[in-house]
């Protein structure tokens, strides 16, 4: 059991040293943007074909016409003039 705690101590020490050394690194903005794009692509790798035509759900023509009739029409807002 003491070997376990010694191993945990050295792992935490290594993590603390790594954290301190990573704080000193200054990367330019294009590197951050590139890493963000890579992260976005990697996180969406399984849903890469979600926008294909066979998976899109479309409304029948009659339902889309009914939705257009029942939509709320809004008027532009006007600000009353101050009569002071």
C-alpha positions as CSV (number, residue, x, y, z in Angstrom):
1,X,0.0,0.0,0.0
2,X,2.8,2.5,0.6
3,X,4.1,1.9,-2.9
4,X,0.7,3.0,-4.2
5,X,0.9,6.4,-2.3
6,X,4.5,6.9,-3.4
7,X,3.4,6.4,-7.0
8,X,0.5,8.8,-6.6
9,X,2.8,11.4,-5.1
10,X,5.2,11.2,-8.1
11,X,2.3,11.3,-10.6
12,X,0.9,14.4,-8.9
13,X,4.4,16.0,-8.8
14,X,4.8,15.3,-12.6
15,X,1.4,16.8,-13.3
16,X,2.3,20.0,-11.3
17,X,5.6,20.4,-13.1
18,X,3.9,19.9,-16.5
19,X,1.3,22.4,-15.7
20,X,3.9,25.0,-14.7
21,X,5.9,24.4,-17.8
22,X,2.8,24.7,-20.0
23,X,1.9,28.0,-18.5
24,X,5.0,29.6,-20.0
25,X,4.2,28.6,-23.5
26,X,2.8,31.5,-25.7
27,X,1.3,30.3,-29.0
28,X,0.2,32.7,-31.7
29,X,-3.5,33.1,-32.6
30,X,-3.4,31.1,-35.9
31,X,-2.1,28.1,-33.9
32,X,-5.1,28.4,-31.5
33,X,-7.5,28.7,-34.4
34,X,-6.0,25.7,-36.1
35,X,-6.2,23.6,-32.9
36,X,-9.8,24.7,-32.6
37,X,-10.6,23.5,-36.1
38,X,-8.9,20.2,-35.4
39,X,-10.9,19.8,-32.2
40,X,-14.2,20.6,-34.0
41,X,-13.5,18.1,-36.8
42,X,-12.4,15.4,-34.4
43,X,-15.5,15.9,-32.2
44,X,-17.8,15.7,-35.2
45,X,-16.1,12.9,-36.9
46,X,-18.9,10.4,-36.5
47,X,-21.6,12.8,-37.7
48,X,-19.7,13.9,-40.9
49,X,-22.6,12.8,-43.2
50,X,-25.5,14.2,-41.2
51,X,-26.2,16.8,-43.9
52,X,-26.6,14.4,-46.7
53,X,-29.9,14.3,-48.6
54,X,-31.0,10.9,-47.6
55,X,-31.0,11.8,-43.9
56,X,-32.8,15.1,-44.2
57,X,-36.4,15.1,-43.1
58,X,-38.7,17.1,-45.3
59,X,-42.3,18.1,-44.8
60,X,-44.9,17.1,-47.4
61,X,-46.1,20.0,-49.5
62,X,-49.5,20.3,-47.8
63,X,-47.9,20.6,-44.3
64,X,-45.4,23.2,-45.4
65,X,-48.3,25.3,-46.9
66,X,-50.3,25.0,-43.7
67,X,-47.4,26.1,-41.6
68,X,-46.9,29.1,-43.9
69,X,-50.6,30.1,-43.5
70,X,-50.5,29.8,-39.7
71,X,-47.3,31.7,-39.2
72,X,-47.5,35.0,-37.3
73,X,-47.1,38.1,-39.3
74,X,-45.3,40.9,-37.5
75,X,-45.3,44.6,-38.1
76,X,-42.1,46.7,-37.7
77,X,-41.9,48.6,-34.5
78,X,-42.2,52.3,-34.5
79,X,-40.9,54.7,-31.9
80,X,-43.3,57.5,-31.0
81,X,-41.9,61.0,-31.2
82,X,-41.3,62.9,-28.1
83,X,-43.7,66.0,-27.9
84,X,-41.5,68.1,-25.6
